[in-house]
C-alpha cells in the first residue's frame, strides 16, 4: 500500500484536504490519532523493542490509543494481534504502518493517508525504518496560521512562539524532504487550495497518478466531516464548503507590532514560500533580549492555560480518554519520561 503523509503546521487546511482525499475510493484517510508524535517520546519507557514482551506492550498501547481517538475509527478488527501480525520488524514506524494498513484494507483502498502534521519531525526514522511515503507539504501563510491558533485549545498563543513554530515547521519539512525524499515531495499552498480548488486538486492527483472526482468538493457533507466537526470547535469549518475568502485574515486580526514580531522572526521563510511581508526587511527587529523572551514565555503560558480552560470545554472532554491512556503509560515507568 502506498502511504501519503500530509506535513507542515496545523491550522493550514489539513483536515479539509484529508476529507477531500478520503472521497476517492483509492484512498483511506481517517482522522489521525498522532501515533508517531505521541509515542516516539514515550519509547524510552518500553525498553528494548526486540524483546517480544516489550514490543507487544507498545502494540497494545498504540491500539488502545487509536481506539480512544476523539473522532472514532470504529474498526473492530483493530486488535493487538492483528497489528502484530503485520509487523515485519519491531519498531514504532512498523506499528504505525500496520495500523493504517488495517484501516485501509477494511475500506477496500490501496493508499493510506495520515495528516498528522508533526510527522515531519520523524522523517529520518520513517525513512530509515523502511517506510517511504509521498510527503504532501501543505503550507499556509504563517500570519494567518497564528490568527487561527489563537482561537483553539491547542498550540502556542503568543506571536513570538507562533512565528518560531511556523518557521521551524516549514524549514524542517522542506529540508528533510529534500534530504530523504526529493522525488516524493509535493508542495501545496493552502491559498491555492481555497482559491482554485479543483485545479489545485487535479495537479496534486496527477502527481499521485489518480483522477479527480467531483465528490471531493462535497467533502463537507460526509459523515466523517460531521463527526470531525463534532469532536471539537477547532474543526468546525470542515462541515462547510471551501471558504474562498479565508486568507489574509491577519491584516484585521494582528496588530502592527505583532506582524512586525512575526516577520522579524519568520519573514525570510514567508518570502521563501511566496508570501509577501507586510513590513520592509529594513524595519524588521534585529533580535529580542532575554528579558523580552522571558516575558513572552510567561504570557504564552498564561494564554495557553486560559485557552485550555475556556475555549472548548466539550472538545477538551473528548480528549480525556486519550489523555488517560498516555497517563497510564507514563505511570508504569515515570523515571523514563
C-alpha positions in Angstrom: 0.0 0.0 0.0 1.2 3.5 -0.8 1.4 5.9 2.2 0.8 9.6 2.0 1.8 11.9 4.8 0.5 15.4 5.0 3.0 17.5 6.8 3.5 21.1 7.9 1.8 23.2 10.6 -1.7 22.6 11.9 -4.4 25.2 11.1 -3.4 25.0 7.4 -6.3 23.2 6.0 -5.0 19.7 6.5 -8.4 18.3 7.7 -10.1 19.7 4.7 -7.5 18.2 2.3 -7.7 14.9 4.2 -11.5 14.8 3.8 -11.2 15.7 0.1 -8.8 12.8 -0.5 -10.9 10.5 1.5 -13.7 10.9 -1.1 -11.6 8.9 -3.6 -12.1 5.2 -3.5 -8.4 4.6 -3.8 -7.5 6.5 -0.6 -8.3 5.9 3.1 -7.7 9.0 5.1 -9.0 8.7 8.7 -8.8 11.4 11.3 -5.3 10.9 12.8 -4.5 9.8 16.3 -1.0 11.2 16.0 0.8 7.9 16.7 4.3 8.9 16.0 4.4 12.3 17.7 2.8 10.8 20.8 4.7 7.5 21.1 8.2 8.5 19.9 8.8 10.5 23.2 7.4 7.5 25.2 9.7 4.9 23.7 12.3 5.0 26.5 9.7 3.6 28.8 9.3 0.4 26.7 13.0 -0.7 26.8 14.4 -2.9 24.1 11.7 -3.4 21.5 13.5 -6.5 20.2 12.1 -8.2 23.3 8.7 -9.5 22.3 7.1 -8.6 25.6 8.2 -5.0 25.3 7.1 -4.8 21.7 3.7 -6.3 22.4 3.2 -3.8 25.2 3.8 -1.0 22.7 1.5 -2.5 20.2 -1.3 -2.9 22.8 -0.8 0.7 24.0 -1.0 2.1 20.4 -4.1 0.1 19.8 -5.8 1.4 22.9 -4.7 5.0 22.0 -6.1 4.7 18.5 -9.4 3.4 19.8 -9.7 6.4 22.1 -9.3 8.9 19.2 -11.8 11.8 19.6 -13.1 11.0 16.0 -13.8 7.3 16.3 -12.3 4.8 13.8 -14.9 2.1 14.5 -12.7 -0.7 13.5 -13.4 -3.8 15.4 -10.6 -5.8 13.7 -8.0 -3.4 15.0 -6.5 -5.6 17.7 -3.0 -6.0 19.1 -2.8 -9.5 17.5 -3.8 -8.1 14.0 -1.3 -5.3 14.3 1.5 -7.6 15.4 0.8 -10.0 12.6 1.6 -7.2 10.1 4.8 -6.1 11.7 7.9 -7.4 10.0 10.3 -5.8 12.5 9.9 -4.3 16.0 9.7 -0.6 15.5 7.1 2.2 16.2 7.1 3.1 12.5 6.2 -0.5 11.7 3.3 -0.4 14.2 2.1 2.9 12.7 2.2 1.4 9.2 0.3 -1.7 10.3 -2.5 0.3 12.0 -3.1 2.3 8.8 -2.9 -0.7 6.5 -5.5 -2.5 8.6 -7.8 0.5 8.3 -7.1 0.9 4.6 -7.7 -2.8 3.8 -11.0 -2.6 5.7 -12.1 0.3 3.4 -11.0 -1.5 0.2 -8.5 1.2 -0.6 -4.9 0.9 -1.8 -3.4 4.2 -0.5 -3.5 5.4 3.1 -3.1 9.0 4.2 -2.1 10.3 7.6 -2.4 14.1 8.2 -0.6 14.2 11.5 1.4 17.3 10.5 4.1 16.8 13.2 5.2 13.6 11.4 7.7 15.9 9.7 9.9 15.6 12.8 10.3 11.9 12.3 11.1 11.8 8.6 14.6 10.4 9.3 13.2 7.5 11.3 10.3 6.9 8.9 12.8 6.6 6.0 15.4 4.6 7.9 12.8 2.1 9.2 11.6 1.2 5.7 8.5 3.4 5.1 8.8 5.5 2.0 5.7 7.7 1.8 4.9 10.6 -0.5 5.1 13.8 1.5 2.5 16.4 0.9 3.8 19.7 2.4 0.7 21.9 3.0 1.8 25.5 3.6 -0.4 28.4 4.7 0.6 32.0 5.3 2.1 31.8 8.8 0.5 35.0 10.0 -2.9 33.5 9.2 -1.9 30.3 11.0 -1.1 32.4 14.0 -4.5 34.0 14.0 -6.2 30.6 13.8 -4.2 29.1 16.6 -5.3 31.8 19.0 -8.9 30.6 18.6 -8.3 27.0 19.6 -7.4 25.0 22.7 -4.1 23.6 21.5 -0.8 25.2 20.3 1.2 28.3 21.1 -0.6 31.6 21.7 2.0 34.4 21.7 3.0 35.8 18.4 6.7 35.2 19.2 6.2 31.5 19.8 3.8 31.1 16.9 6.3 32.6 14.5 9.1 30.4 15.8 7.0 27.3 15.5 5.7 28.0 11.9 9.2 28.9 10.7 10.7 25.7 12.2 8.0 23.5 10.8 8.3 24.8 7.2 12.1 24.7 7.2 12.3 21.3 8.8 9.7 19.8 6.4 11.4 21.2 3.3 15.0 20.4 4.3 14.3 16.8 5.5 12.2 16.0 2.4 15.0 17.4 0.2 17.4 15.2 2.1 15.5 12.0 2.2 12.8 12.1 -0.4 13.2 14.8 -3.1 11.3 12.7 -5.6 8.4 12.1 -3.2 7.9 15.7 -2.1 4.8 17.7 -3.1 4.3 21.3 -2.0 0.8 22.7 -1.9 -0.3 26.2 -0.8 -3.5 26.4 1.2 -4.3 29.6 -0.6 -4.3 27.8 -4.0 -6.5 25.1 -2.4 -9.2 27.5 -1.4 -8.9 30.0 -4.3 -8.6 27.5 -7.2 -9.7 24.3 -5.6 -10.4 21.9 -8.5 -7.2 22.8 -10.5 -5.1 22.5 -7.3 -6.5 19.1 -6.6 -6.1 18.0 -10.2 -2.4 18.9 -10.1 -1.9 17.0 -6.8 -3.8 14.0 -8.1 -1.7 14.0 -11.3 1.4 13.7 -9.2 -0.3 10.8 -7.4 -1.4 9.1 -10.6 -5.1 9.5 -9.7 -8.1 11.1 -11.3 -10.2 14.0 -10.0 -13.6 13.1 -8.6 -16.2 15.8 -8.2 -17.2 14.2 -4.9 -14.0 15.7 -3.5 -15.7 19.1 -3.5 -18.6 17.7 -1.4 -16.3 16.6 1.4 -18.2 18.7 4.0 -21.4 16.7 3.6 -19.8 13.4 4.6 -20.4 11.6 7.9 -16.6 11.9 8.6 -16.7 15.6 8.2 -19.7 15.9 10.6 -18.0 13.6 13.2 -14.8 15.6 12.9 -16.6 18.9 13.5 -18.5 17.5 16.4 -15.2 16.4 18.1 -14.0 20.0 18.7 -14.6 23.6 17.8 -11.2 23.8 16.1 -12.6 21.6 13.3 -16.0 23.4 12.8 -15.1 24.6 9.3 -14.9 21.1 7.8 -18.7 20.9 7.7 -18.8 24.0 5.4 -17.9 24.3 1.7 -14.4 25.7 0.9 -14.2 29.2 2.3 -12.6 31.1 -0.6 -12.1 34.3 1.4 -10.2 32.6 4.3 -6.8 34.3 3.6 -5.1 37.5 4.7 -7.0 37.3 7.9 -4.0 38.6 9.8 -4.5 42.1 8.4 -7.6 42.6 10.5 -6.6 40.4 13.4 -3.0 41.1 14.3 -1.6 44.5 15.4 1.2 46.1 13.5 3.5 45.2 16.4 2.5 41.5 16.2 3.0 41.4 12.5 6.4 43.0 12.9 7.5 40.5 15.5 6.3 37.6 13.3 8.1 38.9 10.2 11.3 39.7 12.2 11.4 36.0 13.1 10.0 34.3 10.0 10.0 36.9 7.3 12.6 35.1 5.1 10.6 31.9 5.4 7.4 33.7 4.4 9.2 35.0 1.3 10.7 31.6 0.6 7.3 30.1 0.3 5.8 33.0 -1.7 4.2 35.2 0.9 4.8 39.0 0.7 6.0 40.5 4.0 3.9 43.4 5.3 6.9 45.4 6.5 10.1 46.1 4.6 13.0 44.0 5.7 14.9 47.1 6.8 12.2 47.6 9.5 12.5 44.0 10.9 13.7 43.8 14.5 17.2 42.5 14.8 16.6 40.4 17.9 15.0 40.1 21.3 16.5 40.5 24.7 16.5 37.7 27.3 14.1 39.8 29.3 11.7 40.2 26.4 11.7 36.5 25.6 11.1 35.7 29.3 8.1 38.0 29.2 6.8 36.3 26.0 7.2 32.9 27.7 5.2 34.0 30.7 2.4 35.4 28.7 2.3 32.5 26.3 2.0 30.0 29.2 -0.9 32.1 30.7 -2.7 32.3 27.3 -2.3 28.6 26.7 -3.8 27.8 30.1 -6.6 30.2 29.6 -7.4 28.6 26.2 -7.5 25.1 27.6 -9.9 26.2 30.3 -12.3 28.4 28.3 -12.2 27.9 24.5 -13.7 24.5 24.0 -14.8 22.6 27.1 -16.6 19.9 25.1 -13.6 19.4 22.9 -11.4 19.1 26.0 -13.7 16.4 27.3 -13.4 14.3 24.2 -9.7 14.3 24.6 -9.7 12.9 28.1 -9.8 9.2 27.0 -6.6 9.5 25.0 -5.0 11.6 27.8 -5.9 8.8 30.3 -4.1 6.2 28.0 -1.0 8.4 28.0 -1.1 9.0 31.8 -1.4 5.2 32.4 1.6 4.6 30.2 3.7 7.2 32.0 2.7 5.9 35.4 4.3 2.5 34.7 7.8 3.9 34.5 7.7 7.6 35.4 11.5 7.8 35.6 11.7 7.2 31.8 9.9 10.4 30.9 
